[in-house]
């Protein structure tokens, strides 16, 4: 799975794998991207009411 992520040029601090096997993007990734996608991401630094 991680080999497939290399084509997106993701650094190790950009994501982690959940115990269910999903890719979870970190706040650092969202800041690099530069905008909110309005998908209610867990670590979105652009939302006022993060969990």
N, C-alpha and C positions, 0 to 999 in steps of 0.2 A: 504494500500500500504506500509506504513512504517513497518508494521509487517513483510512483506516479505523481507525487507532489513536487518532485524536483523540476518538472517541466513548468511549474508556476513560479519558480525562483523564490520559494518560501524559506525563510530562515527558521531555525529551531525555536526562536523566541516569538515567532508569528502565530504559532498554533500548538495545540496538544491534542492527543487522542483521548476521548472519553472512554470510560470503562465499557460502554456499549459499542465502541468502535467508530464513533463519529468524530469528524474534525471540528475542533472548537477554536475559533480565532481569538487571539488575545487582544487586549487594548492596544498594544504596541502595533499590531498588524493594522487595526482600524485607523490609527493615527497616521501610519504610512500611506494608507489608501486615501485618506484625506476627506472623507465624507461619510455620512450616515446613509445606509441603504434602506432604512425603515423596515428591517426584517426582525426587529426586536432581539438583536444579538445580545447574548449574555454579558459580554465584556465591552459593549459599545461605550466609548468615552463621550460621545456626542449626545446621548440621552441624559436627561436630568434625573430620571428615576431608575437608575441601574439597580440590579440586585447584587 
